Each structure stands twice: as structure tokens, then as C-alpha cells.
Amino acid sequence: MQTFLENKKALLEEKRKTILGSLSTLPDDMHQRNQHVGDSIDKSKAQVDHAEASDLRLRENTELRHVEAALKRIEEGIYEECMEC
């Protein structure tokens, strides 16, 4: 039977894997994509797509940092301690 921390660690590791997978599907270089864009409507759509991808990348990276910090606290044995105290 898994303990609470073992279960939490497994969930966090799965979450990290999901985030990394999501990040790997986002385009790395939007400038290259924009070079092949046609008219002004296409360029506007490309700019919106770029902004959305940037926002998603930022949110995913922030969540990844939180997950990795929680995993580190589990490894250090301080996961259940108050971080404010």
C-alpha cells in the first residue's frame, strides 16, 4: 500500500510528464513560422497564435516550477511542513 507521500510523488511526477509533453508540442521559433505567412489577415492570426503559445508556455513553465519544487520538498522530507513558518 502506498503512503500519502508516495502517492503524491507519483501524481506530481505524472503531472511533470504531462507538462513537459505539452511544452514539447508548442512551436519553438515563431519567427520562422511568420516568414511563411501570406496576407495581413494571416499575419494577424499568426500574431494571435504566437501570443497564445507564449501565454501557454509561461503558464506551463510556472506550473512545472511548482511541481518540481513540491517534488524537491518530498525528497528533502519537508513536503508536509508549512513553507511560511
Distance bins in CASP14 RR format, pairs under 12 A and 6 or more apart:
PFRMAT RR
TARGET T0000
AUTHOR 0000-0000-0000
RMODE 2
METHOD distances of the structure
MODEL  1
1 7 0 0 0 0 1 0 0 0 0 0 0
2 8 0 0 0 0 1 0 0 0 0 0 0
2 9 0 0 0 0 1 0 0 0 0 0 0
2 10 1 0 0 1 0 0 0 0 0 0 0
2 11 0 0 0 0 0 1 0 0 0 0 0
3 9 0 0 0 0 1 0 0 0 0 0 0
3 10 0 0 0 0 0 1 0 0 0 0 0
3 74 0 0 0 0 0 1 0 0 0 0 0
3 79 0 0 0 0 0 1 0 0 0 0 0
3 80 0 0 0 0 0 1 0 0 0 0 0
4 10 0 0 0 0 0 1 0 0 0 0 0
4 11 0 0 0 0 0 1 0 0 0 0 0
4 74 0 0 0 0 0 1 0 0 0 0 0
4 79 0 0 0 0 1 0 0 0 0 0 0
4 80 0 0 0 0 1 0 0 0 0 0 0
5 11 0 0 0 0 0 1 0 0 0 0 0
5 12 0 0 0 0 0 1 0 0 0 0 0
5 70 0 0 0 0 0 1 0 0 0 0 0
5 71 0 0 0 0 0 1 0 0 0 0 0
5 73 0 0 0 0 1 0 0 0 0 0 0
5 74 1 0 1 0 0 0 0 0 0 0 0
5 75 0 0 0 0 0 1 0 0 0 0 0
5 76 0 0 0 0 0 1 0 0 0 0 0
5 77 0 0 0 0 1 0 0 0 0 0 0
5 78 0 0 0 0 0 1 0 0 0 0 0
5 79 1 0 0 1 0 0 0 0 0 0 0
5 80 1 0 0 1 0 0 0 0 0 0 0
6 12 0 0 0 0 0 1 0 0 0 0 0
6 13 0 0 0 0 0 1 0 0 0 0 0
6 74 0 0 0 0 1 0 0 0 0 0 0
6 79 0 0 0 0 0 1 0 0 0 0 0
7 13 0 0 0 0 0 1 0 0 0 0 0
7 14 0 0 0 0 0 1 0 0 0 0 0
7 74 0 0 0 0 0 1 0 0 0 0 0
7 79 0 0 0 0 0 1 0 0 0 0 0
8 14 0 0 0 0 0 1 0 0 0 0 0
8 15 0 0 0 0 0 1 0 0 0 0 0
8 67 0 0 0 0 0 1 0 0 0 0 0
8 70 1 0 0 1 0 0 0 0 0 0 0
8 71 0 0 0 0 1 0 0 0 0 0 0
8 73 0 0 0 0 0 1 0 0 0 0 0
8 74 1 0 0 1 0 0 0 0 0 0 0
8 75 0 0 0 0 0 1 0 0 0 0 0
8 77 0 0 0 0 0 1 0 0 0 0 0
8 79 1 0 0 1 0 0 0 0 0 0 0
8 80 0 0 0 0 1 0 0 0 0 0 0
9 15 0 0 0 0 0 1 0 0 0 0 0
9 16 0 0 0 0 0 1 0 0 0 0 0
9 67 0 0 0 0 0 1 0 0 0 0 0
9 68 0 0 0 0 0 1 0 0 0 0 0
9 70 0 0 0 0 1 0 0 0 0 0 0
9 71 1 0 0 1 0 0 0 0 0 0 0
9 72 0 0 0 0 0 1 0 0 0 0 0
9 73 0 0 0 0 0 1 0 0 0 0 0
9 74 1 0 1 0 0 0 0 0 0 0 0
9 75 0 0 0 0 1 0 0 0 0 0 0
9 77 0 0 0 0 0 1 0 0 0 0 0
9 79 0 0 0 0 1 0 0 0 0 0 0
10 16 0 0 0 0 0 1 0 0 0 0 0
10 17 0 0 0 0 0 1 0 0 0 0 0
10 71 0 0 0 0 0 1 0 0 0 0 0
10 74 0 0 0 0 0 1 0 0 0 0 0
11 17 0 0 0 0 0 1 0 0 0 0 0
11 18 0 0 0 0 0 1 0 0 0 0 0
11 67 0 0 0 0 1 0 0 0 0 0 0
11 70 0 0 0 0 1 0 0 0 0 0 0
11 71 0 0 0 0 0 1 0 0 0 0 0
11 74 0 0 0 0 0 1 0 0 0 0 0
12 18 0 0 0 0 0 1 0 0 0 0 0
12 19 0 0 0 0 0 1 0 0 0 0 0
12 63 0 0 0 0 0 1 0 0 0 0 0
12 64 0 0 0 0 0 1 0 0 0 0 0
12 66 0 0 0 0 1 0 0 0 0 0 0
12 67 1 0 1 0 0 0 0 0 0 0 0
12 68 0 0 0 0 1 0 0 0 0 0 0
12 69 0 0 0 0 1 0 0 0 0 0 0
12 70 1 0 1 0 0 0 0 0 0 0 0
12 71 1 0 1 0 0 0 0 0 0 0 0
12 72 0 0 0 0 0 1 0 0 0 0 0
12 73 0 0 0 0 1 0 0 0 0 0 0
12 74 1 0 0 1 0 0 0 0 0 0 0
12 75 0 0 0 0 0 1 0 0 0 0 0
12 79 0 0 0 0 1 0 0 0 0 0 0
13 19 0 0 0 0 0 1 0 0 0 0 0
13 20 0 0 0 0 0 1 0 0 0 0 0
13 64 0 0 0 0 0 1 0 0 0 0 0
13 67 0 0 0 0 1 0 0 0 0 0 0
13 68 0 0 0 0 0 1 0 0 0 0 0
13 70 0 0 0 0 0 1 0 0 0 0 0
13 71 1 0 0 1 0 0 0 0 0 0 0
13 74 0 0 0 0 1 0 0 0 0 0 0
13 75 0 0 0 0 0 1 0 0 0 0 0
14 20 0 0 0 0 0 1 0 0 0 0 0
14 21 0 0 0 0 0 1 0 0 0 0 0
14 67 0 0 0 0 1 0 0 0 0 0 0
14 71 0 0 0 0 0 1 0 0 0 0 0
15 21 0 0 0 0 0 1 0 0 0 0 0
15 22 0 0 0 0 0 1 0 0 0 0 0
15 60 0 0 0 0 0 1 0 0 0 0 0
15 63 1 0 0 1 0 0 0 0 0 0 0
15 64 0 0 0 0 1 0 0 0 0 0 0
15 66 0 0 0 0 1 0 0 0 0 0 0
15 67 1 0 1 0 0 0 0 0 0 0 0
15 68 0 0 0 0 0 1 0 0 0 0 0
15 70 0 0 0 0 1 0 0 0 0 0 0
15 71 0 0 0 0 1 0 0 0 0 0 0
16 22 0 0 0 0 0 1 0 0 0 0 0
16 23 0 0 0 0 0 1 0 0 0 0 0
16 60 0 0 0 0 0 1 0 0 0 0 0
16 61 0 0 0 0 0 1 0 0 0 0 0
16 63 0 0 0 0 1 0 0 0 0 0 0
16 64 1 0 0 1 0 0 0 0 0 0 0
16 65 0 0 0 0 0 1 0 0 0 0 0
16 66 0 0 0 0 0 1 0 0 0 0 0
16 67 1 0 1 0 0 0 0 0 0 0 0
16 68 1 0 0 1 0 0 0 0 0 0 0
16 69 0 0 0 0 0 1 0 0 0 0 0
16 70 0 0 0 0 1 0 0 0 0 0 0
16 71 1 0 0 1 0 0 0 0 0 0 0
16 72 0 0 0 0 0 1 0 0 0 0 0
17 23 0 0 0 0 0 1 0 0 0 0 0
17 24 0 0 0 0 0 1 0 0 0 0 0
17 64 0 0 0 0 0 1 0 0 0 0 0
17 67 0 0 0 0 1 0 0 0 0 0 0
17 68 0 0 0 0 0 1 0 0 0 0 0
17 71 0 0 0 0 0 1 0 0 0 0 0
18 24 0 0 0 0 0 1 0 0 0 0 0
18 25 0 0 0 0 0 1 0 0 0 0 0
18 60 0 0 0 0 1 0 0 0 0 0 0
18 63 0 0 0 0 1 0 0 0 0 0 0
18 64 0 0 0 0 1 0 0 0 0 0 0
18 67 0 0 0 0 1 0 0 0 0 0 0
19 25 0 0 0 0 0 1 0 0 0 0 0
19 26 0 0 0 0 0 1 0 0 0 0 0
19 56 0 0 0 0 0 1 0 0 0 0 0
19 57 0 0 0 0 0 1 0 0 0 0 0
19 59 0 0 0 0 1 0 0 0 0 0 0
19 60 1 0 1 0 0 0 0 0 0 0 0
19 61 0 0 0 0 1 0 0 0 0 0 0
19 62 0 0 0 0 1 0 0 0 0 0 0
19 63 1 0 1 0 0 0 0 0 0 0 0
19 64 1 0 1 0 0 0 0 0 0 0 0
19 65 0 0 0 0 1 0 0 0 0 0 0
19 66 0 0 0 0 1 0 0 0 0 0 0
19 67 1 0 0 1 0 0 0 0 0 0 0
19 68 0 0 0 0 1 0 0 0 0 0 0
20 26 0 0 0 0 0 1 0 0 0 0 0
20 60 0 0 0 0 1 0 0 0 0 0 0
20 61 0 0 0 0 0 1 0 0 0 0 0
20 63 0 0 0 0 0 1 0 0 0 0 0
20 64 1 0 0 1 0 0 0 0 0 0 0
20 67 0 0 0 0 1 0 0 0 0 0 0
20 68 0 0 0 0 0 1 0 0 0 0 0
21 57 0 0 0 0 0 1 0 0 0 0 0
21 60 0 0 0 0 1 0 0 0 0 0 0
21 64 0 0 0 0 0 1 0 0 0 0 0
22 53 0 0 0 0 0 1 0 0 0 0 0
22 56 1 0 0 1 0 0 0 0 0 0 0
22 57 0 0 0 0 1 0 0 0 0 0 0
22 59 0 0 0 0 1 0 0 0 0 0 0
22 60 1 0 1 0 0 0 0 0 0 0 0
22 61 0 0 0 0 0 1 0 0 0 0 0
22 63 0 0 0 0 1 0 0 0 0 0 0
22 64 0 0 0 0 1 0 0 0 0 0 0
23 53 0 0 0 0 0 1 0 0 0 0 0
23 56 0 0 0 0 1 0 0 0 0 0 0
23 57 1 0 0 1 0 0 0 0 0 0 0
23 58 0 0 0 0 0 1 0 0 0 0 0
23 59 0 0 0 0 0 1 0 0 0 0 0
23 60 1 0 1 0 0 0 0 0 0 0 0
23 61 1 0 0 1 0 0 0 0 0 0 0
23 62 0 0 0 0 0 1 0 0 0 0 0
23 63 0 0 0 0 0 1 0 0 0 0 0
23 64 1 0 0 1 0 0 0 0 0 0 0
24 57 0 0 0 0 0 1 0 0 0 0 0
24 60 0 0 0 0 0 1 0 0 0 0 0
24 64 0 0 0 0 0 1 0 0 0 0 0
25 53 0 0 0 0 1 0 0 0 0 0 0
25 56 0 0 0 0 1 0 0 0 0 0 0
25 57 0 0 0 0 0 1 0 0 0 0 0
25 60 0 0 0 0 0 1 0 0 0 0 0
26 33 0 0 0 0 0 1 0 0 0 0 0
26 49 0 0 0 0 0 1 0 0 0 0 0
26 50 0 0 0 0 0 1 0 0 0 0 0
26 52 0 0 0 0 1 0 0 0 0 0 0
26 53 1 0 1 0 0 0 0 0 0 0 0
26 54 0 0 0 0 1 0 0 0 0 0 0
26 55 0 0 0 0 0 1 0 0 0 0 0
26 56 1 0 0 1 0 0 0 0 0 0 0
26 57 1 0 1 0 0 0 0 0 0 0 0
26 58 0 0 0 0 0 1 0 0 0 0 0
26 59 0 0 0 0 0 1 0 0 0 0 0
26 60 1 0 0 1 0 0 0 0 0 0 0
26 61 0 0 0 0 0 1 0 0 0 0 0
27 33 1 0 0 1 0 0 0 0 0 0 0
27 34 0 0 0 0 0 1 0 0 0 0 0
27 46 0 0 0 0 0 1 0 0 0 0 0
27 49 0 0 0 0 1 0 0 0 0 0 0
27 50 0 0 0 0 1 0 0 0 0 0 0
27 52 0 0 0 0 0 1 0 0 0 0 0
27 53 1 0 0 1 0 0 0 0 0 0 0
27 54 0 0 0 0 0 1 0 0 0 0 0
27 56 0 0 0 0 0 1 0 0 0 0 0
27 57 0 0 0 0 1 0 0 0 0 0 0
28 50 0 0 0 0 0 1 0 0 0 0 0
28 53 0 0 0 0 1 0 0 0 0 0 0
28 54 0 0 0 0 0 1 0 0 0 0 0
28 57 0 0 0 0 1 0 0 0 0 0 0
29 35 0 0 0 0 1 0 0 0 0 0 0
29 36 0 0 0 0 0 1 0 0 0 0 0
29 50 0 0 0 0 0 1 0 0 0 0 0
29 53 0 0 0 0 0 1 0 0 0 0 0
30 36 0 0 0 0 0 1 0 0 0 0 0
30 37 0 0 0 0 0 1 0 0 0 0 0
30 43 0 0 0 0 0 1 0 0 0 0 0
30 46 1 0 0 1 0 0 0 0 0 0 0
30 47 0 0 0 0 1 0 0 0 0 0 0
30 48 0 0 0 0 0 1 0 0 0 0 0
30 49 1 0 0 1 0 0 0 0 0 0 0
30 50 1 0 1 0 0 0 0 0 0 0 0
30 51 0 0 0 0 1 0 0 0 0 0 0
30 52 0 0 0 0 0 1 0 0 0 0 0
30 53 1 0 0 1 0 0 0 0 0 0 0
30 54 1 0 0 1 0 0 0 0 0 0 0
30 57 0 0 0 0 0 1 0 0 0 0 0
31 37 0 0 0 0 0 1 0 0 0 0 0
31 46 0 0 0 0 0 1 0 0 0 0 0
31 47 0 0 0 0 0 1 0 0 0 0 0
31 50 0 0 0 0 1 0 0 0 0 0 0
32 46 0 0 0 0 0 1 0 0 0 0 0
32 50 0 0 0 0 0 1 0 0 0 0 0
33 42 0 0 0 0 0 1 0 0 0 0 0
33 43 0 0 0 0 0 1 0 0 0 0 0
33 45 0 0 0 0 0 1 0 0 0 0 0
33 46 1 0 0 1 0 0 0 0 0 0 0
33 47 0 0 0 0 0 1 0 0 0 0 0
33 49 0 0 0 0 1 0 0 0 0 0 0
33 50 1 0 0 1 0 0 0 0 0 0 0
33 53 0 0 0 0 1 0 0 0 0 0 0
34 42 0 0 0 0 1 0 0 0 0 0 0
34 43 1 0 0 1 0 0 0 0 0 0 0
34 44 0 0 0 0 0 1 0 0 0 0 0
34 45 0 0 0 0 0 1 0 0 0 0 0
34 46 1 0 1 0 0 0 0 0 0 0 0
34 47 1 0 0 1 0 0 0 0 0 0 0
34 48 0 0 0 0 0 1 0 0 0 0 0
34 49 0 0 0 0 1 0 0 0 0 0 0
34 50 1 0 0 1 0 0 0 0 0 0 0
34 53 0 0 0 0 0 1 0 0 0 0 0
35 42 0 0 0 0 0 1 0 0 0 0 0
35 43 0 0 0 0 0 1 0 0 0 0 0
35 46 0 0 0 0 1 0 0 0 0 0 0
36 42 0 0 0 0 1 0 0 0 0 0 0
36 43 0 0 0 0 0 1 0 0 0 0 0
36 46 0 0 0 0 1 0 0 0 0 0 0
37 43 1 0 1 0 0 0 0 0 0 0 0
37 44 0 0 0 0 1 0 0 0 0 0 0
37 45 0 0 0 0 1 0 0 0 0 0 0
37 46 1 0 1 0 0 0 0 0 0 0 0
37 47 0 0 0 0 1 0 0 0 0 0 0
37 48 0 0 0 0 0 1 0 0 0 0 0
37 49 0 0 0 0 1 0 0 0 0 0 0
37 50 0 0 0 0 0 1 0 0 0 0 0
38 44 0 0 0 0 0 1 0 0 0 0 0
38 45 0 0 0 0 1 0 0 0 0 0 0
38 46 0 0 0 0 1 0 0 0 0 0 0
39 45 0 0 0 0 0 1 0 0 0 0 0
39 46 0 0 0 0 0 1 0 0 0 0 0
40 46 0 0 0 0 0 1 0 0 0 0 0
40 47 0 0 0 0 0 1 0 0 0 0 0
41 47 0 0 0 0 0 1 0 0 0 0 0
41 48 0 0 0 0 0 1 0 0 0 0 0
42 48 0 0 0 0 0 1 0 0 0 0 0
42 49 0 0 0 0 0 1 0 0 0 0 0
43 49 0 0 0 0 0 1 0 0 0 0 0
43 50 0 0 0 0 0 1 0 0 0 0 0
44 50 0 0 0 0 0 1 0 0 0 0 0
44 51 0 0 0 0 0 1 0 0 0 0 0
45 51 0 0 0 0 0 1 0 0 0 0 0
45 52 0 0 0 0 0 1 0 0 0 0 0
46 52 0 0 0 0 0 1 0 0 0 0 0
46 53 0 0 0 0 0 1 0 0 0 0 0
47 53 0 0 0 0 0 1 0 0 0 0 0
47 54 0 0 0 0 0 1 0 0 0 0 0
48 54 0 0 0 0 0 1 0 0 0 0 0
48 55 0 0 0 0 0 1 0 0 0 0 0
49 55 0 0 0 0 0 1 0 0 0 0 0
49 56 0 0 0 0 0 1 0 0 0 0 0
50 56 0 0 0 0 0 1 0 0 0 0 0
50 57 0 0 0 0 0 1 0 0 0 0 0
51 57 0 0 0 0 0 1 0 0 0 0 0
51 58 0 0 0 0 0 1 0 0 0 0 0
52 58 0 0 0 0 0 1 0 0 0 0 0
52 59 0 0 0 0 0 1 0 0 0 0 0
53 59 0 0 0 0 0 1 0 0 0 0 0
53 60 0 0 0 0 0 1 0 0 0 0 0
54 60 0 0 0 0 0 1 0 0 0 0 0
54 61 0 0 0 0 0 1 0 0 0 0 0
55 61 0 0 0 0 0 1 0 0 0 0 0
55 62 0 0 0 0 0 1 0 0 0 0 0
56 62 0 0 0 0 0 1 0 0 0 0 0
56 63 0 0 0 0 0 1 0 0 0 0 0
57 63 0 0 0 0 0 1 0 0 0 0 0
57 64 0 0 0 0 0 1 0 0 0 0 0
58 64 0 0 0 0 0 1 0 0 0 0 0
58 65 0 0 0 0 0 1 0 0 0 0 0
59 65 0 0 0 0 0 1 0 0 0 0 0
59 66 0 0 0 0 0 1 0 0 0 0 0
60 66 0 0 0 0 0 1 0 0 0 0 0
60 67 0 0 0 0 0 1 0 0 0 0 0
61 67 0 0 0 0 0 1 0 0 0 0 0
61 68 0 0 0 0 0 1 0 0 0 0 0
62 68 0 0 0 0 0 1 0 0 0 0 0
62 69 0 0 0 0 0 1 0 0 0 0 0
63 69 0 0 0 0 0 1 0 0 0 0 0
63 70 0 0 0 0 0 1 0 0 0 0 0
64 70 0 0 0 0 0 1 0 0 0 0 0
64 71 0 0 0 0 0 1 0 0 0 0 0
65 71 0 0 0 0 0 1 0 0 0 0 0
65 72 0 0 0 0 0 1 0 0 0 0 0
66 72 0 0 0 0 0 1 0 0 0 0 0
66 73 0 0 0 0 0 1 0 0 0 0 0
66 83 0 0 0 0 0 1 0 0 0 0 0
67 73 0 0 0 0 0 1 0 0 0 0 0
67 74 0 0 0 0 0 1 0 0 0 0 0
68 74 0 0 0 0 0 1 0 0 0 0 0
68 75 0 0 0 0 0 1 0 0 0 0 0
69 75 0 0 0 0 0 1 0 0 0 0 0
69 76 0 0 0 0 0 1 0 0 0 0 0
69 78 0 0 0 0 0 1 0 0 0 0 0
69 79 0 0 0 0 0 1 0 0 0 0 0
69 83 0 0 0 0 1 0 0 0 0 0 0
70 76 0 0 0 0 0 1 0 0 0 0 0
70 77 0 0 0 0 0 1 0 0 0 0 0
70 78 0 0 0 0 0 1 0 0 0 0 0
70 79 1 0 0 1 0 0 0 0 0 0 0
70 80 0 0 0 0 0 1 0 0 0 0 0
70 83 0 0 0 0 0 1 0 0 0 0 0
71 77 0 0 0 0 0 1 0 0 0 0 0
71 78 0 0 0 0 0 1 0 0 0 0 0
71 79 0 0 0 0 1 0 0 0 0 0 0
72 78 0 0 0 0 1 0 0 0 0 0 0
72 79 0 0 0 0 1 0 0 0 0 0 0
72 83 0 0 0 0 0 1 0 0 0 0 0
73 79 1 0 1 0 0 0 0 0 0 0 0
73 80 0 0 0 0 1 0 0 0 0 0 0
73 81 1 0 0 1 0 0 0 0 0 0 0
73 82 0 0 0 0 0 1 0 0 0 0 0
73 83 0 0 0 0 1 0 0 0 0 0 0
74 80 0 0 0 0 1 0 0 0 0 0 0
74 81 0 0 0 0 0 1 0 0 0 0 0
76 83 0 0 0 0 0 1 0 0 0 0 0
78 85 0 0 0 0 0 1 0 0 0 0 0
END
